[in-house]
Amino acid sequence: MLQQTLSVPEKDYKLFLEVAKRFRWKVKTPLKNNMDAPIFDKKTLAMLDERSKVSNNLCLTAEESLRLLNEL
C-alpha cells in the first residue's frame, strides 16, 4: 500500500472526497490550521532555540553536507 499526502484546493475538496469515496480510498482528516500541526515539548524547543544561535559560518552548506555523505 502506498501512502501519499496531497494538498487539495479548498474549492475542490468536496469533489476530491467524492472521488476518494468512489475509489474507496481512505482519507484522513485534513489539517485545518497551524494549531493542528505537531507541538514540540519544552526540551525540544530549548534545543532548537540553542541551535538557532549558532553562527551560519560554522554550519555546512547543503553541497558540503552531500559531499561528506557521499564520502562515507
N, C-alpha and C positions, 0 to 999 in steps of 0.2 A: 504494500500500500504506500502510495506517495502522499505526503502531507505538504500542502502548499499554502502560503499566506498571500492574500490578494488585497489590493486596495480598490474598492469599488466606489465610483462617484455616488454621492448620496441620492442624486436624481435617478440613478439606475439600480438602486439597491433592491427595490421590490421586484423588479424584473429578474435580477440575479437570483433572488430567493426562489422565485417560481421555477427558473431553470434548474437550480440545485434540487428542488423538490422533485421535479420530473425525472432527473437523472439519479435520484436517491443518494445525493451527496450529503455528507454530514457537515453541517455548518456551525461553527462555534459562534457565540455571541460576540459581536464586534466591540472594539474599544470605543467608548463614547467620547472620551476626552482624556487629557493627560492625567486626570485623577485616577484612572484605571490602570495606568502604567505601573510597572514594578516600583516598590518603595524600598529603598536601602535602609538598613539598620544604622544605628549611630556609629558603630565601629567601622563599617564600610565607608560611610560619609566622611569620617575623620581621616581615614586612609586616603581617600580620593582628594580631600582638601589638602593634605600634606604633600601628595604627589603633584598637585597642580602648582605648587610653589617652586618646583624645580625649574631652573633656567632652561630655556629651549636649546641653548648651545651645548648643554650636557646630554641632550637626547639624540637618538639616532634618527636619521631620515628614513622614509619608507624604503628607499632604494638600498640604503646601508643595511637595514634590517633583513631585507630579502637576500642580499648578497651573503650576509653572515649565515642565514638559514641554509642557503644553498651549499655553503662550505661544510656544513655538518655531515 
